[in-house]
Amino acid sequence: MDSRCCFYFGCRGNLIDETSGQPRWFSAVWTYSNGERSVVAYWFADTEDEAYGKWQQSKWYKHCTVLFTPSPVLLAYEEVQKMV
């Protein structure tokens, strides 16, 4: 993990998990480099608490700024969907 980078975390409910085809909670950690967003980790969960819990158990937990606005995490979700 590059300590010089800024990492961001966000989560949002009711997004489709491609592996199950069901709406679930999506959470992600991302950073920006040269104006480009790069998702470094993401999770799907059944509840909001579980989404936060997965992040809290990750190596990213103490290194992120939490964003509560929906747009950044939706853009991270769209990036993940392009990778699937």
Contacts in CASP RR format, 6 or more apart in sequence:
PFRMAT RR
TARGET T0000
AUTHOR 0000-0000-0000
METHOD contacts of the structure
MODEL  1
MDSRCCFYFGCRGNLIDETSGQPRWFSAVWTYSNGERSVVAYWFADTEDE
AYGKWQQSKWYKHCTVLFTPSPVLLAYEEVQKMV
1 59 0 8 1.000
1 60 0 8 1.000
1 63 0 8 1.000
3 63 0 8 1.000
5 31 0 8 1.000
5 33 0 8 1.000
6 31 0 8 1.000
6 32 0 8 1.000
6 65 0 8 1.000
7 29 0 8 1.000
7 30 0 8 1.000
7 31 0 8 1.000
7 40 0 8 1.000
7 60 0 8 1.000
7 63 0 8 1.000
7 64 0 8 1.000
7 65 0 8 1.000
8 29 0 8 1.000
8 30 0 8 1.000
8 31 0 8 1.000
8 64 0 8 1.000
8 65 0 8 1.000
8 66 0 8 1.000
8 67 0 8 1.000
8 72 0 8 1.000
9 27 0 8 1.000
9 28 0 8 1.000
9 29 0 8 1.000
9 55 0 8 1.000
9 60 0 8 1.000
9 64 0 8 1.000
9 65 0 8 1.000
9 66 0 8 1.000
9 67 0 8 1.000
10 27 0 8 1.000
10 28 0 8 1.000
10 29 0 8 1.000
10 66 0 8 1.000
10 67 0 8 1.000
10 68 0 8 1.000
10 72 0 8 1.000
10 73 0 8 1.000
10 76 0 8 1.000
11 25 0 8 1.000
11 26 0 8 1.000
11 27 0 8 1.000
11 28 0 8 1.000
11 48 0 8 1.000
11 51 0 8 1.000
11 52 0 8 1.000
11 55 0 8 1.000
11 73 0 8 1.000
12 25 0 8 1.000
12 26 0 8 1.000
12 27 0 8 1.000
12 70 0 8 1.000
12 73 0 8 1.000
12 74 0 8 1.000
12 77 0 8 1.000
13 23 0 8 1.000
13 24 0 8 1.000
13 25 0 8 1.000
13 26 0 8 1.000
13 48 0 8 1.000
13 51 0 8 1.000
14 23 0 8 1.000
15 23 0 8 1.000
15 24 0 8 1.000
15 25 0 8 1.000
15 26 0 8 1.000
15 74 0 8 1.000
15 77 0 8 1.000
16 22 0 8 1.000
16 23 0 8 1.000
16 24 0 8 1.000
17 23 0 8 1.000
17 24 0 8 1.000
17 26 0 8 1.000
17 44 0 8 1.000
18 81 0 8 1.000
18 84 0 8 1.000
19 44 0 8 1.000
20 44 0 8 1.000
24 44 0 8 1.000
24 45 0 8 1.000
24 46 0 8 1.000
25 44 0 8 1.000
25 45 0 8 1.000
25 46 0 8 1.000
25 47 0 8 1.000
25 48 0 8 1.000
25 50 0 8 1.000
25 51 0 8 1.000
26 42 0 8 1.000
26 43 0 8 1.000
26 44 0 8 1.000
26 51 0 8 1.000
26 73 0 8 1.000
26 77 0 8 1.000
26 80 0 8 1.000
27 42 0 8 1.000
27 43 0 8 1.000
27 45 0 8 1.000
27 51 0 8 1.000
27 52 0 8 1.000
27 54 0 8 1.000
27 55 0 8 1.000
27 73 0 8 1.000
28 39 0 8 1.000
28 41 0 8 1.000
28 42 0 8 1.000
28 43 0 8 1.000
28 73 0 8 1.000
28 76 0 8 1.000
28 77 0 8 1.000
28 80 0 8 1.000
29 39 0 8 1.000
29 40 0 8 1.000
29 41 0 8 1.000
29 42 0 8 1.000
29 55 0 8 1.000
29 58 0 8 1.000
29 60 0 8 1.000
29 64 0 8 1.000
30 37 0 8 1.000
30 38 0 8 1.000
30 39 0 8 1.000
30 40 0 8 1.000
30 72 0 8 1.000
30 76 0 8 1.000
30 79 0 8 1.000
31 37 0 8 1.000
31 38 0 8 1.000
31 40 0 8 1.000
32 38 0 8 1.000
37 75 0 8 1.000
37 76 0 8 1.000
37 79 0 8 1.000
39 76 0 8 1.000
39 79 0 8 1.000
39 80 0 8 1.000
39 83 0 8 1.000
40 60 0 8 1.000
41 58 0 8 1.000
41 60 0 8 1.000
42 76 0 8 1.000
42 80 0 8 1.000
43 51 0 8 1.000
43 54 0 8 1.000
43 55 0 8 1.000
44 51 0 8 1.000
45 51 0 8 1.000
45 53 0 8 1.000
45 54 0 8 1.000
55 61 0 8 1.000
55 64 0 8 1.000
67 73 0 8 1.000
END
